[in-house]
């Protein structure tokens, strides 16, 4: 005998979930959900990588300064583990091969960084980012930058790796670049050059006037953790929307099914009495 009642009707109504439309929507939600989970995992990986890098940088910042030869050379790239370690180097600045790093603003103020080769007694030069100076708003005026100190200078600064920007950023044009790379600049220099460059923190004797020294690295956690949480929330939200629309459709079809006429083959007592 066929089942009757709300349970049976509900099971029949739920068959709409097996239609091509609803199955396709479910597959789309699953794909979106998987994508959100993977994007969230990628952001959490970035967060973890940044935390590890920050720990390495903090350790390097705490180390005492060492001679430049211990961490930098002309034959090998600066290792990632050495970046932001302090070194000292003595030599003479060569302002004739000075390069300006453009588009270096501080507190929304336009400026440039001044890069001068420091030629050591061995004849090898080290590119030194001597610091930042404010420039005029007009791009037609050449920026006025302070000259480096003359004679023998001892510079202390942070070891930096070459920028991995494209040729439009690191190749000099009109005496300026957008990012520093010893690989791109050494072709125009008449002496061997250490790989990488130095962010000056102090020099002795100090130039007057002197550009603002390099800023310490950004050791904040960054937004990656919250981005990861957002991506996972979007994945849950997508599935939640599917459940909401599926429930709404179920209620709609259930109400339509309840409104259909049903024939009952039951005899009431009054009908029997009339027929008697």
Backbone torsions as a table, in degrees:
resi	resn	phi	psi	omega
1	UNK	NA	136.1	-177.2
2	UNK	-66.5	140.5	177.6
3	UNK	-71.4	149.6	179.0
4	UNK	-128.2	171.7	174.1
5	UNK	101.7	179.8	-174.5
6	UNK	-65.2	-34.5	-177.7
7	UNK	-63.2	-46.8	-179.9
8	UNK	-63.3	-43.7	-179.8
9	UNK	-61.9	-40.2	178.8
10	UNK	-63.2	-39.1	179.7
11	UNK	-66.4	-36.6	178.4
12	UNK	-67.7	-42.2	-178.6
13	UNK	-64.1	-36.3	-178.2
14	UNK	-65.5	-9.1	-179.9
15	UNK	-65.5	-15.0	178.0
16	UNK	-63.1	-23.4	179.2
17	UNK	-67.7	-18.2	-179.7
18	UNK	-93.1	2.9	176.8
19	UNK	-73.4	161.3	-177.6
20	UNK	-60.9	-37.9	-178.4
21	UNK	-62.6	-49.4	-175.9
22	UNK	-74.8	-33.4	175.0
23	UNK	-65.7	-40.5	177.0
24	UNK	-62.9	-40.8	178.2
25	UNK	-64.7	-39.4	178.8
26	UNK	-64.3	-42.2	178.7
27	UNK	-62.8	-41.4	178.5
28	UNK	-61.9	-41.9	178.8
29	UNK	-64.2	-40.5	179.0
30	UNK	-63.3	-42.9	178.8
31	UNK	-62.4	-44.9	178.3
32	UNK	-62.1	-42.4	179.9
33	UNK	-62.3	-43.4	178.4
34	UNK	-63.6	-42.3	178.0
35	UNK	-60.9	-41.9	179.3
36	UNK	-65.3	-39.6	178.4
37	UNK	-63.3	-43.9	-179.4
38	UNK	-67.4	-40.0	177.0
39	UNK	-64.8	-37.3	175.9
40	UNK	-64.3	-43.0	178.0
41	UNK	-62.2	-38.1	177.9
42	UNK	-63.7	-42.2	178.5
43	UNK	-65.3	-38.4	177.4
44	UNK	-66.8	-34.1	175.9
45	UNK	-64.8	-42.9	177.3
46	UNK	-61.8	-39.6	178.5
47	UNK	-62.7	-45.6	179.6
48	UNK	-64.5	-41.2	179.0
49	UNK	-63.0	-41.3	179.1
50	UNK	-65.1	-39.3	178.5
51	UNK	-62.5	-42.0	178.1
52	UNK	-64.7	-42.3	179.2
53	UNK	-64.6	-40.7	178.6
54	UNK	-63.6	-37.9	178.1
55	UNK	-63.6	-40.1	177.9
56	UNK	-65.7	-41.4	-179.5
57	UNK	-65.1	-43.3	179.4
58	UNK	-60.1	-40.9	178.8
59	UNK	-64.7	-40.5	179.7
60	UNK	-67.5	-39.5	180.0
61	UNK	-63.1	-28.9	-177.4
62	UNK	-82.4	-10.8	-177.8
63	UNK	-77.3	148.2	174.6
64	UNK	-70.4	155.3	180.0
65	UNK	-65.8	142.6	179.1
66	UNK	-125.4	161.5	176.3
67	UNK	-59.2	145.5	-174.3
68	UNK	-58.8	-32.5	-176.5
69	UNK	-63.7	-20.4	-178.4
70	UNK	-73.8	-22.6	-174.8
71	UNK	-124.1	-17.5	-175.4
72	UNK	-128.3	149.4	179.2
73	UNK	-151.5	173.6	178.1
74	UNK	-89.0	-14.6	-172.2
75	UNK	-100.8	-21.6	-174.9
76	UNK	-128.9	151.3	176.3
77	UNK	-70.3	152.8	174.7
78	UNK	-67.5	123.3	179.1
79	UNK	-69.2	151.3	179.5
80	UNK	-59.2	-34.0	-177.8
81	UNK	-67.2	-15.4	-177.8
82	UNK	-97.0	-12.4	-175.8
83	UNK	-64.8	141.5	-178.5
84	UNK	72.5	16.4	169.2
85	UNK	-89.2	142.6	-179.1
86	UNK	-83.1	137.7	174.2
87	UNK	-132.9	161.8	174.9
88	UNK	-121.3	147.5	179.7
89	UNK	-151.0	143.4	179.9
90	UNK	-119.6	136.4	179.4
91	UNK	-178.5	-164.7	179.9
92	UNK	-119.9	130.6	178.2
93	UNK	-68.4	145.5	176.3
94	UNK	-117.0	85.3	-177.4
95	UNK	-68.7	-12.7	179.7
96	UNK	-68.4	-18.2	177.8
97	UNK	-115.3	31.9	-179.9
98	UNK	-68.6	144.0	177.5
99	UNK	-130.2	140.3	177.1
100	UNK	-105.4	135.2	176.6
101	UNK	-97.0	111.8	-173.1
102	UNK	-87.4	169.2	179.2
103	UNK	60.6	43.0	177.4
104	UNK	-112.1	85.3	-178.4
105	UNK	-89.0	151.9	173.9
106	UNK	-133.5	125.3	-177.3
107	UNK	53.1	43.8	178.5
108	UNK	65.7	14.0	177.8
109	UNK	-101.3	125.7	-178.0
110	UNK	-68.3	149.2	179.2
111	UNK	-170.2	-177.1	178.4
112	UNK	-136.6	155.9	169.7
113	UNK	-98.6	144.5	-178.6
114	UNK	-104.2	122.2	179.3
115	UNK	-115.1	120.8	177.5
116	UNK	-124.8	137.5	172.0
117	UNK	-69.8	136.8	174.3
118	UNK	-109.5	110.3	-175.5
119	UNK	-88.4	119.5	-178.4
120	UNK	-83.5	173.7	-179.0
121	UNK	-64.7	-22.2	178.6
122	UNK	-79.0	-8.0	-177.5
123	UNK	93.2	-7.5	177.3
124	UNK	-89.1	139.0	-177.6
125	UNK	-106.6	151.5	175.1
126	UNK	-121.8	128.5	177.0
127	UNK	-73.1	125.1	-177.7
128	UNK	-118.3	119.7	170.7
129	UNK	-81.4	100.8	-172.7
130	UNK	-73.5	-16.5	177.1
131	UNK	136.7	-168.7	-170.6
132	UNK	-113.6	141.9	172.5
133	UNK	-132.9	147.4	177.3
134	UNK	-73.6	144.5	179.7
135	UNK	-120.0	167.2	176.4
136	UNK	-71.7	154.5	178.7
137	UNK	-66.5	-34.9	-178.5
138	UNK	-68.8	127.0	179.9
139	UNK	-79.7	-10.7	-178.5
140	UNK	-82.1	-13.8	-179.5
141	UNK	-97.9	132.2	177.2
142	UNK	-69.7	132.9	-179.3
143	UNK	-65.9	141.6	176.5
144	UNK	-94.1	117.0	-176.5
145	UNK	-119.0	147.3	179.5
146	UNK	-70.7	142.7	178.7
147	UNK	-73.7	149.8	177.8
148	UNK	-72.3	159.4	175.9
149	UNK	-62.7	146.8	-179.8
150	UNK	-91.9	164.0	179.4
151	UNK	77.6	-166.7	-178.3
152	UNK	-71.2	130.4	-177.5
153	UNK	-131.5	135.1	173.4
154	UNK	-102.5	120.7	-175.4
155	UNK	-112.4	136.5	172.9
156	UNK	-117.3	136.0	-178.7
157	UNK	-168.3	179.0	-179.1
158	UNK	-92.6	135.9	175.6
159	UNK	-69.5	132.7	178.2
160	UNK	-129.2	145.4	176.6
161	UNK	-85.1	157.5	177.9
162	UNK	-61.8	146.2	173.7
163	UNK	-66.9	143.2	177.4
164	UNK	-98.7	22.3	178.3
165	UNK	-68.9	167.5	180.0
166	UNK	-74.2	176.0	-177.0
167	UNK	-61.2	-29.6	178.9
168	UNK	-68.8	-14.5	179.9
169	UNK	-101.0	-37.8	-171.4
170	UNK	-101.9	-20.5	179.3
171	UNK	-77.5	130.4	-177.3
172	UNK	-68.2	142.0	176.5
173	UNK	-141.6	113.4	-178.6
174	UNK	64.2	30.6	178.9
175	UNK	79.5	17.2	179.9
176	UNK	-139.8	155.8	175.7
177	UNK	-137.3	171.1	175.7
178	UNK	-105.1	-16.5	177.7
179	UNK	-152.3	155.6	-173.0
180	UNK	-98.8	128.8	174.3
181	UNK	-146.0	119.2	178.6
182	UNK	-64.7	-29.0	178.4
183	UNK	-61.9	-38.3	-178.5
184	UNK	-80.5	-30.8	-174.5
185	UNK	-89.3	-25.2	-173.6
186	UNK	-67.1	-21.5	-180.0
187	UNK	-63.6	-27.0	-179.6
188	UNK	-98.2	12.0	-177.6
189	UNK	-111.2	144.0	-175.2
190	UNK	-87.9	16.7	-178.3
191	UNK	-146.4	161.2	176.6
192	UNK	-65.7	152.7	-173.3
193	UNK	-131.4	136.1	173.0
194	UNK	-62.5	145.6	174.1
195	UNK	-70.2	144.4	-178.4
196	UNK	81.7	-164.6	177.9
197	UNK	-153.5	179.5	-176.0
198	UNK	-123.1	131.3	169.7
199	UNK	-90.5	109.1	-176.0
200	UNK	-66.3	134.5	170.5
201	UNK	-108.5	-30.7	174.4
202	UNK	-161.5	160.7	177.0
203	UNK	-146.3	151.6	-177.6
204	UNK	-136.3	115.3	1.3
205	UNK	-75.7	156.6	-178.2
206	UNK	-86.7	139.4	178.0
207	UNK	-71.0	155.7	178.9
208	UNK	-141.2	115.3	-2.7
209	UNK	-71.9	160.1	-176.7
210	UNK	-121.1	140.6	176.8
211	UNK	-65.7	157.1	177.8
212	UNK	-65.3	129.4	-176.7
213	UNK	-65.5	170.8	-177.3
214	UNK	-63.0	148.3	175.9
215	UNK	-83.9	147.7	177.1
216	UNK	-66.8	155.3	-176.3
217	UNK	-67.5	154.5	177.2
218	UNK	-78.2	115.0	-178.2
219	UNK	-110.6	23.3	177.1
220	UNK	-71.8	163.9	-178.4
221	UNK	-72.8	-23.5	-178.8
222	UNK	78.5	173.2	-175.0
223	UNK	-89.9	1.8	-170.7
224	UNK	-60.8	-38.6	-178.7
225	UNK	-62.1	-45.3	-179.2
226	UNK	-70.0	-34.0	174.6
227	UNK	-62.6	-40.6	177.9
228	UNK	-62.0	-43.8	177.5
229	UNK	-62.5	-39.0	178.9
230	UNK	-63.4	-43.3	-179.7
231	UNK	-63.3	-41.0	178.2
232	UNK	-66.9	-37.2	176.6
233	UNK	-63.2	-41.0	178.2
234	UNK	-61.4	-38.5	178.5
235	UNK	-63.9	-44.8	176.9
236	UNK	-64.1	-39.7	-179.3
237	UNK	-63.1	-40.7	179.6
238	UNK	-61.1	-44.7	179.0
239	UNK	-68.0	-35.6	178.0
240	UNK	-63.7	-39.5	177.0
241	UNK	-63.2	-41.2	179.1
242	UNK	-61.6	-44.1	178.6
243	UNK	-62.1	-40.3	-179.0
244	UNK	-63.4	-47.7	-178.8
245	UNK	-68.1	-35.6	177.5
246	UNK	-65.5	-42.1	178.1
247	UNK	-64.6	-41.6	178.1
248	UNK	-61.8	-43.1	178.8
249	UNK	-65.6	-38.3	178.1
250	UNK	-62.5	-45.7	179.4
251	UNK	-63.7	-38.9	179.2
252	UNK	-63.1	-49.0	-178.5
253	UNK	-69.6	-31.9	178.0
254	UNK	-66.1	-40.3	178.4
255	UNK	-66.7	-37.6	177.1
256	UNK	-65.3	-40.1	179.5
257	UNK	-66.1	-36.8	-179.6
258	UNK	-69.1	-23.4	-178.7
259	UNK	-84.0	-7.4	-179.5
260	UNK	-74.7	141.4	179.2
261	UNK	-67.0	140.4	-179.6
262	UNK	-124.4	131.3	-179.3
263	UNK	-90.0	123.3	177.7
264	UNK	-110.2	130.0	-179.3
265	UNK	-99.0	53.8	178.3
266	UNK	-114.5	143.2	-179.7
267	UNK	-105.6	128.5	176.1
268	UNK	-80.1	157.8	-177.7
269	UNK	-62.2	-37.3	-179.0
270	UNK	-66.1	-34.3	178.1
271	UNK	-65.3	-39.0	-178.4
272	UNK	-66.5	-38.3	-178.9
273	UNK	-66.9	-33.9	178.7
274	UNK	-67.4	-37.8	-177.3
275	UNK	-76.6	-15.8	-178.5
276	UNK	-75.6	NA	NA
